[in-house]
Amino acid sequence: MPQFPRNLFEFGQMFSSEEACVEYLIQTRWPDGFHCPGCPSSKFHWFKDRNAFKCYECGEWVYLTQGTVMEKSRTPICKWFLGAYLMTTLTPGISAVQFQRQVGLTRYETAFQILHKLRSAMVRPERGQLSGAVEVDESFVGGAREGTRGRGAEGKAIVVGAVEVIPTSRGTRAGRVRLQEIGDASQETLVPFIMDCVEPGTIVRTDGWLGYTNLPQMGYRHEIVEGEDSTEVAEQLVHIHRVFSNLKSWLIGTHHGVSEKHLQAYLNELVFRFNRRANPMAAFNAILGLASHFEAPTYEELYAAGEAGGWVHPNPGGNQ
């Protein structure tokens, strides 16, 4: 497998045509050569016009994008590849409007669907739990509106976050992060989030909010940071507050705000890119669904998100 492209120029060289993208898919999905999933045979016919293998022995059809987020899409594979590359390598990410313009798509809806399908593959159910020392806090996402301030703020979405604190020779740095949209900041909501994404026995640092008071009973080493005001508390939970600051700047700067019904998808994207910032090739393959079988939402399901029976963006206690 060639070196992963370090910039757009190298990307253009590596994936210069639809045929080059097809070859990459074949090599990535079947590095030891194609084997029929229905029988032991490795003999096949390749149908270029259908991007599909047909088993020579049992006659089963296996389509190249089957089991990926690209399955049944009419958009050229090279445009999916560019979308995945931009999402995993651009520091500010990319909006659907920008993606439509850069890739040359005629419809905004197509760009919107492609990016959300890529986001839908950003959550691994088998993700590992955070450990060591972890900062946890909540924040509000949304524009300034009149009404109650603080944990009871009206008209804003609540996001709870957790981030590993990694010791270094120069102090500490942020490790893996988790973000989840929640309905309220009660103990019944916050503690299950922590139990889902933080390993028991971990040092969990929070402010003095009552929602965290029973963490010791749940097997955690709870440290409460003190301060004269919210600014002093935030300075002691510096890593999670930097994550929140980056989140808000990104949502406003790149996306100019997002719909609350799709907020979790954007949280998943930020977490995914943050946790894989050192390994863009793995991130690129993962969101295309090349590592495992994945069923992405349809256009109708995405637009029904937030409605009864509609699509629910992956939202486990932790992402990845």
Secondary structure, DSSP 8 states (H G I E B T S, - for coil): -----SSHHHHHHHT-SHHHHHHHHHHHH-TT----SSSS---EEEEGGGTEEEETTT--EEETTTTSTTTT--S-HHHHHHHHHHHHH-TT---HHHHHHHHT-S-HHHHHHHHHHHHHTS--TT---B-SEEEEEEEEES---SS--GGG-SS-EEEEEEEEEEEETTEEEEEEEEEEEES--SHHHHHHHHHHHB-TT-EEEE-S-GGGTTTGGGT-EEEE---SSHHHHHHHTHHHHHHHHHHHHHHHHTTSS--GGGHHHHHHHHHHHHHTTT-HHHHHHHHTT-SS------HHHHHTTTSTT-------SS--
